[in-house]
Amino acid sequence: MAGKDWPPWERFNEWVHSICVVTFDLELGQALEVIYPGDAVLSTQEKTNICYLAFPDSNSGTTKDANFHFRIRRGTAEMTPSQATLLERLSPSMSFDPRYLYGFVHFRQQKDPSIHFLPFCLWSSISRTYLACHDIDQWPSPCAGEQLSLPLLGFLLRIRIPCQADLPLDRHSVHERKVFLDALVSLITPLKYYNDYRPFFTIHDSEFKEYSAKGRAPPRVILGVTNPFFIKALDHWPHILKVGDTVESTDGHDRQEKTRRHWDGRTLDTKAGLYTHFKTFLNKDKSVAKKLLKGVQCNILRRHFLELTQSFMIPLERYLSSLMPLKKEMSPFKVRSYLFI
């Protein structure tokens, strides 16, 4: 189809489902103010989830600008033909699940001079937003393995979406806690994590009641949360992985760690680490832990988890080699190929 024959916003929809503007109303709370394009289809439940997930869920009053992402379940798994083709060619580490919507948030909090002590979210630069959407609507369909030139606000972005035949790219160090959850599920690469995971989750999510229900086994999902209320709400879950603060104290004395214990023995405010009801089969590698304390040691960490994955996969090698599909895009597990995940 020639570029001029594309329906309005058809190409935009190949890259972005919609752009939502969420504000905080003093009477209604979180409110969805604008959906762009106007014909974007979102169910009532999806709109409610987006409203609550667009705001940080913590008791910190110092947040001004923040960027984070989330994942919510869709009411439908429909895809366009080009998206289906893209999903077939994508590298496993870049793959997406059409049953979910992936949201990316830019949260801005500024003080309203006319209202004391109550901040509100301010949206500005509407003209630049319109021009950016217009530029995105001119982009070609996303295609894995090809070089793409994408104009955006006077700049030309040259990108290439990795395909299955590519080696995994080296990643930067993990600093954001919500990015940490994405890194967590990728530790078993080249094995794929097939259960559900949510980089950001709040008590207002439509599936909160399902996940917090007691009297049955916890669901197979990993939740990324910032609200300490979840310690109580999910006290029947067997595992808690707490990520420590990235900013360390600048004074010369070690800050005394506050400890407040819950009734089941786990802690609310304590040092970072894994707290589990299960007995682990792997002992803590103290030598690796000491090396990591000296600074960002990405290669050491990759090597450590590579050896764990390799020790699991080598006994299965003869089965994998006999059942491997005859596709050029796929190849058997090779140690050197996955040193760079």
Contacts in CASP RR format, 6 or more apart in sequence:
PFRMAT RR
TARGET T0000
AUTHOR 0000-0000-0000
METHOD contacts of the structure
MODEL  1
MAGKDWPPWERFNEWVHSICVVTFDLELGQALEVIYPGDAVLSTQEKTNI
CYLAFPDSNSGTTKDANFHFRIRRGTAEMTPSQATLLERLSPSMSFDPRY
LYGFVHFRQQKDPSIHFLPFCLWSSISRTYLACHDIDQWPSPCAGEQLSL
PLLGFLLRIRIPCQADLPLDRHSVHERKVFLDALVSLITPLKYYNDYRPF
FTIHDSEFKEYSAKGRAPPRVILGVTNPFFIKALDHWPHILKVGDTVEST
DGHDRQEKTRRHWDGRTLDTKAGLYTHFKTFLNKDKSVAKKLLKGVQCNI
LRRHFLELTQSFMIPLERYLSSLMPLKKEMSPFKVRSYLFI
8 137 0 8 1.000
9 37 0 8 1.000
9 39 0 8 1.000
9 137 0 8 1.000
10 137 0 8 1.000
11 136 0 8 1.000
11 137 0 8 1.000
11 138 0 8 1.000
11 139 0 8 1.000
11 140 0 8 1.000
11 141 0 8 1.000
12 37 0 8 1.000
12 133 0 8 1.000
12 136 0 8 1.000
12 137 0 8 1.000
12 139 0 8 1.000
13 37 0 8 1.000
13 40 0 8 1.000
13 80 0 8 1.000
14 80 0 8 1.000
14 82 0 8 1.000
14 83 0 8 1.000
14 139 0 8 1.000
14 141 0 8 1.000
14 142 0 8 1.000
15 136 0 8 1.000
15 139 0 8 1.000
15 142 0 8 1.000
16 136 0 8 1.000
17 40 0 8 1.000
17 101 0 8 1.000
18 35 0 8 1.000
18 36 0 8 1.000
18 37 0 8 1.000
18 38 0 8 1.000
18 40 0 8 1.000
18 42 0 8 1.000
19 34 0 8 1.000
19 35 0 8 1.000
19 36 0 8 1.000
19 129 0 8 1.000
19 133 0 8 1.000
20 32 0 8 1.000
20 34 0 8 1.000
20 35 0 8 1.000
20 36 0 8 1.000
20 50 0 8 1.000
20 54 0 8 1.000
21 32 0 8 1.000
21 33 0 8 1.000
21 34 0 8 1.000
21 36 0 8 1.000
21 123 0 8 1.000
22 30 0 8 1.000
22 31 0 8 1.000
22 32 0 8 1.000
22 33 0 8 1.000
22 50 0 8 1.000
22 51 0 8 1.000
22 54 0 8 1.000
22 55 0 8 1.000
22 121 0 8 1.000
23 30 0 8 1.000
23 31 0 8 1.000
23 33 0 8 1.000
23 120 0 8 1.000
23 121 0 8 1.000
23 123 0 8 1.000
24 30 0 8 1.000
24 31 0 8 1.000
24 55 0 8 1.000
24 120 0 8 1.000
24 121 0 8 1.000
25 31 0 8 1.000
26 115 0 8 1.000
26 118 0 8 1.000
30 51 0 8 1.000
30 52 0 8 1.000
30 54 0 8 1.000
30 55 0 8 1.000
31 51 0 8 1.000
32 47 0 8 1.000
32 50 0 8 1.000
32 51 0 8 1.000
33 123 0 8 1.000
35 42 0 8 1.000
36 133 0 8 1.000
37 133 0 8 1.000
42 50 0 8 1.000
43 75 0 8 1.000
45 75 0 8 1.000
45 206 0 8 1.000
46 72 0 8 1.000
46 74 0 8 1.000
46 75 0 8 1.000
46 101 0 8 1.000
48 204 0 8 1.000
48 206 0 8 1.000
49 72 0 8 1.000
49 204 0 8 1.000
49 205 0 8 1.000
49 206 0 8 1.000
50 72 0 8 1.000
50 103 0 8 1.000
52 202 0 8 1.000
52 204 0 8 1.000
52 205 0 8 1.000
53 70 0 8 1.000
53 72 0 8 1.000
53 103 0 8 1.000
53 105 0 8 1.000
53 200 0 8 1.000
53 202 0 8 1.000
53 205 0 8 1.000
54 105 0 8 1.000
54 107 0 8 1.000
55 107 0 8 1.000
56 63 0 8 1.000
56 66 0 8 1.000
56 68 0 8 1.000
56 107 0 8 1.000
56 226 0 8 1.000
57 200 0 8 1.000
57 202 0 8 1.000
57 203 0 8 1.000
57 225 0 8 1.000
57 226 0 8 1.000
57 227 0 8 1.000
58 226 0 8 1.000
58 227 0 8 1.000
63 107 0 8 1.000
63 109 0 8 1.000
64 108 0 8 1.000
64 109 0 8 1.000
64 110 0 8 1.000
65 106 0 8 1.000
65 107 0 8 1.000
65 108 0 8 1.000
65 109 0 8 1.000
66 105 0 8 1.000
66 106 0 8 1.000
66 107 0 8 1.000
67 104 0 8 1.000
67 105 0 8 1.000
67 106 0 8 1.000
67 107 0 8 1.000
68 105 0 8 1.000
68 107 0 8 1.000
68 176 0 8 1.000
68 178 0 8 1.000
68 199 0 8 1.000
68 200 0 8 1.000
69 102 0 8 1.000
69 103 0 8 1.000
69 104 0 8 1.000
69 105 0 8 1.000
69 178 0 8 1.000
69 199 0 8 1.000
69 200 0 8 1.000
70 102 0 8 1.000
70 103 0 8 1.000
70 105 0 8 1.000
70 178 0 8 1.000
70 198 0 8 1.000
70 199 0 8 1.000
70 200 0 8 1.000
70 201 0 8 1.000
71 100 0 8 1.000
71 101 0 8 1.000
71 102 0 8 1.000
71 103 0 8 1.000
71 197 0 8 1.000
71 198 0 8 1.000
71 199 0 8 1.000
71 200 0 8 1.000
72 100 0 8 1.000
72 101 0 8 1.000
72 103 0 8 1.000
72 198 0 8 1.000
72 205 0 8 1.000
73 99 0 8 1.000
73 100 0 8 1.000
73 101 0 8 1.000
73 207 0 8 1.000
74 98 0 8 1.000
74 99 0 8 1.000
74 100 0 8 1.000
74 101 0 8 1.000
77 98 0 8 1.000
77 99 0 8 1.000
78 98 0 8 1.000
79 87 0 8 1.000
79 98 0 8 1.000
82 141 0 8 1.000
82 142 0 8 1.000
82 143 0 8 1.000
83 98 0 8 1.000
83 142 0 8 1.000
85 143 0 8 1.000
86 141 0 8 1.000
86 142 0 8 1.000
86 143 0 8 1.000
86 144 0 8 1.000
86 161 0 8 1.000
87 95 0 8 1.000
87 96 0 8 1.000
87 98 0 8 1.000
89 143 0 8 1.000
89 144 0 8 1.000
89 145 0 8 1.000
89 163 0 8 1.000
89 164 0 8 1.000
89 329 0 8 1.000
90 96 0 8 1.000
90 144 0 8 1.000
90 161 0 8 1.000
90 162 0 8 1.000
90 163 0 8 1.000
90 164 0 8 1.000
91 144 0 8 1.000
91 162 0 8 1.000
91 163 0 8 1.000
91 164 0 8 1.000
91 166 0 8 1.000
91 168 0 8 1.000
92 164 0 8 1.000
92 189 0 8 1.000
92 190 0 8 1.000
92 192 0 8 1.000
93 162 0 8 1.000
93 168 0 8 1.000
93 186 0 8 1.000
93 189 0 8 1.000
93 341 0 8 1.000
94 144 0 8 1.000
94 161 0 8 1.000
94 162 0 8 1.000
95 192 0 8 1.000
96 102 0 8 1.000
107 121 0 8 1.000
108 121 0 8 1.000
108 122 0 8 1.000
108 123 0 8 1.000
109 119 0 8 1.000
109 120 0 8 1.000
109 121 0 8 1.000
110 119 0 8 1.000
110 120 0 8 1.000
110 121 0 8 1.000
110 122 0 8 1.000
111 119 0 8 1.000
112 118 0 8 1.000
112 119 0 8 1.000
112 120 0 8 1.000
128 153 0 8 1.000
131 153 0 8 1.000
132 152 0 8 1.000
132 153 0 8 1.000
135 150 0 8 1.000
135 151 0 8 1.000
135 152 0 8 1.000
135 153 0 8 1.000
135 154 0 8 1.000
136 150 0 8 1.000
136 152 0 8 1.000
138 151 0 8 1.000
139 148 0 8 1.000
139 150 0 8 1.000
139 151 0 8 1.000
140 148 0 8 1.000
142 148 0 8 1.000
142 161 0 8 1.000
143 161 0 8 1.000
144 161 0 8 1.000
144 162 0 8 1.000
144 163 0 8 1.000
144 164 0 8 1.000
145 160 0 8 1.000
145 161 0 8 1.000
145 162 0 8 1.000
145 163 0 8 1.000
145 166 0 8 1.000
146 160 0 8 1.000
146 161 0 8 1.000
147 158 0 8 1.000
147 159 0 8 1.000
147 160 0 8 1.000
148 158 0 8 1.000
148 159 0 8 1.000
148 160 0 8 1.000
148 161 0 8 1.000
149 156 0 8 1.000
149 157 0 8 1.000
149 158 0 8 1.000
150 156 0 8 1.000
150 157 0 8 1.000
150 158 0 8 1.000
150 159 0 8 1.000
151 157 0 8 1.000
162 168 0 8 1.000
162 169 0 8 1.000
163 329 0 8 1.000
164 329 0 8 1.000
164 330 0 8 1.000
165 328 0 8 1.000
165 329 0 8 1.000
167 337 0 8 1.000
167 340 0 8 1.000
168 189 0 8 1.000
168 337 0 8 1.000
168 338 0 8 1.000
168 340 0 8 1.000
168 341 0 8 1.000
169 340 0 8 1.000
170 340 0 8 1.000
171 183 0 8 1.000
171 341 0 8 1.000
173 296 0 8 1.000
173 298 0 8 1.000
174 180 0 8 1.000
174 183 0 8 1.000
175 246 0 8 1.000
177 224 0 8 1.000
177 226 0 8 1.000
177 243 0 8 1.000
178 199 0 8 1.000
178 200 0 8 1.000
178 224 0 8 1.000
179 199 0 8 1.000
180 243 0 8 1.000
181 197 0 8 1.000
181 198 0 8 1.000
181 199 0 8 1.000
181 222 0 8 1.000
181 224 0 8 1.000
182 199 0 8 1.000
184 222 0 8 1.000
184 241 0 8 1.000
185 193 0 8 1.000
185 197 0 8 1.000
185 222 0 8 1.000
186 193 0 8 1.000
186 341 0 8 1.000
187 305 0 8 1.000
187 309 0 8 1.000
188 309 0 8 1.000
189 309 0 8 1.000
189 338 0 8 1.000
189 341 0 8 1.000
190 309 0 8 1.000
190 333 0 8 1.000
190 338 0 8 1.000
191 309 0 8 1.000
191 313 0 8 1.000
195 220 0 8 1.000
195 221 0 8 1.000
195 222 0 8 1.000
196 219 0 8 1.000
196 220 0 8 1.000
196 221 0 8 1.000
196 222 0 8 1.000
197 221 0 8 1.000
197 222 0 8 1.000
197 223 0 8 1.000
198 205 0 8 1.000
198 221 0 8 1.000
198 222 0 8 1.000
198 223 0 8 1.000
198 224 0 8 1.000
199 224 0 8 1.000
200 224 0 8 1.000
200 225 0 8 1.000
200 226 0 8 1.000
201 208 0 8 1.000
201 223 0 8 1.000
201 224 0 8 1.000
201 225 0 8 1.000
202 208 0 8 1.000
202 225 0 8 1.000
202 227 0 8 1.000
203 227 0 8 1.000
203 229 0 8 1.000
203 230 0 8 1.000
203 233 0 8 1.000
208 233 0 8 1.000
210 219 0 8 1.000
211 218 0 8 1.000
211 219 0 8 1.000
211 221 0 8 1.000
211 223 0 8 1.000
211 234 0 8 1.000
212 233 0 8 1.000
212 234 0 8 1.000
214 236 0 8 1.000
215 236 0 8 1.000
218 234 0 8 1.000
218 236 0 8 1.000
218 237 0 8 1.000
218 238 0 8 1.000
223 230 0 8 1.000
223 234 0 8 1.000
228 268 0 8 1.000
228 269 0 8 1.000
231 240 0 8 1.000
231 262 0 8 1.000
231 266 0 8 1.000
231 268 0 8 1.000
232 262 0 8 1.000
235 262 0 8 1.000
235 263 0 8 1.000
235 264 0 8 1.000
235 266 0 8 1.000
238 276 0 8 1.000
238 277 0 8 1.000
238 278 0 8 1.000
239 274 0 8 1.000
239 275 0 8 1.000
239 276 0 8 1.000
239 277 0 8 1.000
239 278 0 8 1.000
240 266 0 8 1.000
240 274 0 8 1.000
240 275 0 8 1.000
240 276 0 8 1.000
241 273 0 8 1.000
241 274 0 8 1.000
241 275 0 8 1.000
242 270 0 8 1.000
242 271 0 8 1.000
242 272 0 8 1.000
242 273 0 8 1.000
242 274 0 8 1.000
242 275 0 8 1.000
243 272 0 8 1.000
244 271 0 8 1.000
244 272 0 8 1.000
244 273 0 8 1.000
249 255 0 8 1.000
257 269 0 8 1.000
257 270 0 8 1.000
257 271 0 8 1.000
258 269 0 8 1.000
258 270 0 8 1.000
259 267 0 8 1.000
259 269 0 8 1.000
259 270 0 8 1.000
260 267 0 8 1.000
260 268 0 8 1.000
260 269 0 8 1.000
261 267 0 8 1.000
261 268 0 8 1.000
262 268 0 8 1.000
266 275 0 8 1.000
267 275 0 8 1.000
282 308 0 8 1.000
285 304 0 8 1.000
288 300 0 8 1.000
288 301 0 8 1.000
288 304 0 8 1.000
291 297 0 8 1.000
291 300 0 8 1.000
292 300 0 8 1.000
292 301 0 8 1.000
302 339 0 8 1.000
302 340 0 8 1.000
302 341 0 8 1.000
303 339 0 8 1.000
306 335 0 8 1.000
306 338 0 8 1.000
306 339 0 8 1.000
309 338 0 8 1.000
310 335 0 8 1.000
313 320 0 8 1.000
313 333 0 8 1.000
317 332 0 8 1.000
317 333 0 8 1.000
320 332 0 8 1.000
320 333 0 8 1.000
321 332 0 8 1.000
324 330 0 8 1.000
324 332 0 8 1.000
331 337 0 8 1.000
END
